[in-house]
Amino acid sequence: MPRNRFGEHHTFLPLRAQLSFEEIERFVRACLPLGLTKVRITGGEPLLRPNVPALVQRLSALGIEIALTTNASLLKKQAPLLAEAGLDRVTVSLDALDPQTHASMIDSAIPVETVLEGIEAALENDLGPVKVNCVVQRGINESEVPALVHHFRGTGVIVRFIEYMDVGRTNGWSPEQVIPSMSLLGELQREFDLVPAEQTSPSDVATRWAHSDGSGEIGFISSVSEPFCGGCVRARLSADGHLFTCLFASGGHDLRAIIHDDGEVEDMTNAIVAVWSRRMDIYSEMRSSDTSSLPRIEMSYIGG
């Protein structure tokens, strides 16, 4: 969220417009008959919302996996509460270990040490496997890639390198800034003995590579060079009740009325089916065509 676009005068979503935890739970419950097995709580920064452990507790009681993606600025303090509430695992965004590069990429004063302390707290509270997501931009932080692999090797933390994507309209993306995952892998193989690892699920978006000595693994998410639209099974619910069927969507489906309604959960299930069955999202596969002018929702609104 660049400060020059989301500064002190930006009008943010009013608190009264946010779904309540009860409404989020009802929506998730409505998805269970459709095969839902995992919910990820994202943001913006989800831990800025008060009492997130209460939401985790509600969702965990439904018997599905609950994950959370965070910048870890508040994770050290909240990790024990989240674990007690039933959170299964944590993913942390960290694009660099170098303080200046880190501050530049996130446009924030959150110290690297704070992020690393949050990761350690997640490990101590068994919120694993803990994953670290690093978005790689050519000319910005590619030199940080081997440093991250070295730092987390042998810790149980899985580092995943994500190709720089044109999410939203404010990140100034250009294809020249993308380093294809296979190029990155080739560079890392000069320094590390990496062998392919099997996918844990057909819907996994990351390709996995393991250190041959068993000291850990890394992953690559290659939405630009190797799109995976055909196998995508992810939907996103915004804080104000819009359902998005693609990270690169230009808009969401307004389900606020049915979510706010106290009617049968089955009615909400049917509404979700109606949206999902009509989805035609293949943005990543179309990226090479003239899609640059299409409006896209900001990722901070709907999570990664």
Buried (B, 14 or more C-beta within 10 A) or exposed (E): BEEEEBEEEEEEEEEEEBBEBEBBBBBBBBBBEEEBEBBBBBBBBBBEBEEBBEBBBBBBEBEBBBBBBBBBBBBBEBBBBBBEBBBBBBBBBBBBBBEEBBBBBBEBEBEBEBBBBBBBBBBEBEBBBBBBBBBBBBEBBBEBBBBBBEBBBEBEBBBBBBBBBBBBBBBEBEEEBBBBBEBBBEBBEEEBEBEEBEEEEEEBBBBBBBBEEEEBBBBBBBBBBBBBBEEBEEBBBBBBBBBBBBBBBEEBBEBBEBBEEEEEBEEBBEBBBEBBEEBEBBBBBBBEEEBEEEEBBBBBBBBB
